[in-house]
Amino acid sequence: MHIRVIGAPMDLGADRRGVDIGPSAIRYAGLDDLLTKLGHTAHDIGNIVIPQPENQPAGNPKVKYLAPIVKACEELAAIVGKALQDGEFPLVLGGDHSIALGSVSAVAEVHRKIGVLWIDAHGDFNTDETTPSGNIHGMILAALAGLGHYNLTHLGGWGPKLDTQAIVIVGARDVDIGERALLRDNHIHVFTMPDIDERGMSAVMQEAIAIAGRNNDGIHLSLDIDALDPREAPGVGTPVRGGLTYREAHLAMELVAKSGQLVAMDVVEVNPILDRENATAILAVELVLSALGKTIL
């Protein structure tokens, strides 16, 4: 596989700073060399340029930093789209989860019936009307489904980007009241941590992949490292106890790879400021490798 590694050091979509260093931490953990050892070709094109929050007005408190986030996501979408046109697999390193607005939009423009696996402790299904914080990283999945502020839902001049029946959230355990209603009203498939506890990760992921891949036009995997328990991944901006174990996360990635339907991937929310000895970035690299075909034997 020819992999185009794209850094998106977004630090505008959340309150807690530090995820803009995430792409560097992931690279420092040996991403390119390990992808090469796995048999892939890694083409790292560096980072897109994203302004810092200190240099930008927050603007509307219900959609903070809307304009610079949209601008960065438009640039990211163009780069991801070019990677797909060139026959390369886009691997996007965040940054906070707002970067998925750009990456998923680009993939959806090429693979019109794309499915999305959103592996995350959170629903990210708020809008400007339901958000308790105004942080855009918590609105992105709703925006991709056509809900929320027009500038988010119509990035690139069109929307919605996703069929709600091909969206699957896995690992949710911290969902706001307003987004809970939106998830139910829009019939989004959500596998919570109790679902995983009761059914096991293998059964959950097999069903999740079947749902996301039902249209047979590829799956975009958006992996928020806070899906894992903070004991496994301490370096994340919004940790929530009771998350995926190390082996559950790897099994999820291994099953995605086995499906043969993966066409693009994001890995987001690694925060080196809160990490210990780059452990979370190292884990992120390990999970990327599993998603891209690494097996024990």
N, C-alpha and C positions, 0 to 999 in steps of 0.2 A: 504494500500500500504506500502511496505517496502522500505524506502528511504535511500540510501547511500549518505551522504553529504561529498563532497570531496572539499577541499580547494586548489586552484591553484593561489598562490599569485604572479602572473606574472607581472613584471614591466619592461620588456625588449622590448616590442613591440611598445611602444609609447614614445614620447619625455617628456611629463609632468609626473612627479613622483607622487606617492601616492596611486595608485590603488592596490599595493601589500598589503595594510592594509585593503582593501575591504572585504576579507573573515572574518576578525576579527570583523569589524563593523557590518556586516550582522548577524553574530552569536550573538553579543552583543545586537542586536535588538530583540532577543528572538526567533530566527528561530526554534530551536529544540523543545522548549516547545510549540510553536504555532502549529507546525506540529503534535505534539502528541495530542494536544487538538482537532485538526481537525480529529483525528482518525487514523492517520498514525503512523508507527514506524520509528523513525529517528535514523540512525546509522551513527554518525559523526566520520570519521576516521582521522580527522585532515588535515593538509596541506602537499602537496608534497614539497620537498625542491628545491627552485629555487634561483640561485645566483643573487646578486644585480648588477646593471649596473656598479657601481663603481669598481667592482672587475673583470670586463670582458672587453676585447677589443671589440669595436663596429664592427670591421671588414669592410666588403664591405659596403660602404655608401648607396648602393641601396637595401641592405637587412641587416640592422643593427642587430647585435646580433643573426645572423642566427643559429650558432652552438648551443648555450645554449637554444635557443627557441625550436629547433628541439628536443634536448635531453629531455627537460622538457615535451614536448608534447608526445614524445614516452612513457615516464613514465606514464603520465596521461592516455594515451590510454590503457595501460595495466591495470590500476586500474579501469577505466570505463568498460573495457571489462570484467573484473572479476566480477564487480557488476552485469552486465547483466547476466553473466553465473550463478550467485548465485540467480537470480530471483529478484534482487533489482532494484529500479529506481534510476539512477544516477542523482544527483543534484550537479552541479559543480559551485563553487563560485569563480569568478575571482576577481582581476586580470584583465589585459587588454584582448581584444578580441582575441588575438593570441592563447589563451588556447583552443579555439574551434577547432583548427586544431587537437588536441589530442582527445577531447571528441567526435566530430562528426565522426572522422576516426574510433573510436572504435565502435560507434553505427552502422555505415555503414557496418562494417565487420560482424556484427551480423544480422542486418536488411538490406539485400543487396539492397533493393529498397526503402531506407529511403527517406522521404521528409524533407525539412528544412524550418522552418519559421524563418527568420532573421529579428528581429524587431530592427531597428537601424536608427539613423539619417543619417548614411553614407552607402555607397554601399559596402565597404570593398572588392572591386573587382579590385583593382590595381594589377599589377605585378611588377617585378623588372625593367621592361622596361617603365612602365607608371608612377610609383610612383613619386610624387613630394617631398617626405620626406624620403623615405627609411624605414619607420616604418612598421614593418611586420603586426601589428594589422589591417592595411588597405589592406592587401593582402589575408586574410585567406579564404574568400568565393571563390575568384578566384582559389586559390590553391586547395580547395576541389573539384572544378569543373574541375581540371586538367590543369589550366593555371598558368604559372609563373615558378619560380625557381624549378629545379628538386627536391631538398632536401625538399621543401615544398609539392610539388604535389605528391611525392612518399613516404611520411611518412609511415613507416611500410613495405615498399617495394612494394607498389601497388598504383594504381591510374588510373583514377580519382575516387574519393569517391562518388560523387553525379551525378545524372542525372540532367542536367541543366534545364530540363522541370519540375523538382520537387523542384526547389529552388524558394522561394518567399521572397522578401524584402518588409517590411512594415514600413512606416514612414520616408522614405528617403527624405532629403531636402538639403543635402550637398554632391554633387557628383563631383569628379574631372573630368577634360575634358577627359583624357585618359581612365579612367574606364567607363565613359559614353558610349564611343564607344564600349568597350568590352561587356558591359551589353547588348547593342543593338545587336551586332554581334552574341552573344550567346543566344539571345532570353530569357533573364532572366526576370521573372515576377517581376516588381517593382511597388508597390503602393506608390506613393509619398504623401506628405501632401496635395497637391491640390486634389488628388484623394479622400482622406479622407474627405476633406472639401466639395467636390461636392457630394459624394455618401453616406457619413456617415460611421462610423466605423463598424457598423453591417454588411452592405453589403460588404464592403471591406474584412473583416475578414472571412466571410462565403465563399467568392470566394477564398481567400488565402488558407484557410484550405482545400477546395476542390481540389485545385491544388497540394498543398504539400502532401495531403493524397491520391492522385489518384491511387498510386500503392498498397495501402492497406497493407503496411508493416511498418506503424508507422511514426510519426512525431517527429523530434528533434526540440525543441524550443530554439533558442539562443537569449536571451533578453539582449540587450545593454541598460542600463538605460538612456543613452543620447538620446534615442528615445523620451523620455518625454521632455516637455518644461523645460528650466532651472528654471522657476518659481516653478515648481513642484519638480525638481530634481537638486538642485544647485551643489551637490557634484559629478560632473563628469569631466573627463579630457578634453573632447572636446565638450563643450556645443554649441548648435545651437538653436537660437530663433525660435519660431513658431512650436514647437513640440506637441506631444500628450498631452491632458489634463489628469488629474487624472482619470476621469470616462472613457475616451476613452481607456486608458491603461488597466483599470480593465475589461472593456467589452471585450477587445481583449483576455485577459487571461481567462475570464469566458467562452468565446466561444471555446477556445482551450480545456478547461477541458470538456466542453459539448460534444465535438467531440468524446471523448473516444479513440483518436489515439495517445496521447502523450506517448512517451517511454523514453525520457530523456530531460534534461533542463540545460542550462547554464544561469547564471545571472552575467553580467560583467560590468566593468568600473565604479564601485562605488569608489569614491575618497574622503575618509574622511578628507583629508587635506583641501579640498575646500568646505566641507560641513558645514551645520549649525545644531548643536545639533543632529547630526546623523540622520537628517531627510531623507536623500536619502537612507540610509541603511534601515531605518524603512519602507520606501516606497517599496524598493526592496523586503523585506519580505512580505509585504502585497500583492504584485503582484505574488510572488511565491505561496502564499496560494490560491489566486484566480485561478491560473493555475492548482493547484492540488485539486481543488474541493470546495473551500469555497464559499458559497452563502449567500445572505442576509437572506433568509428564507429556 
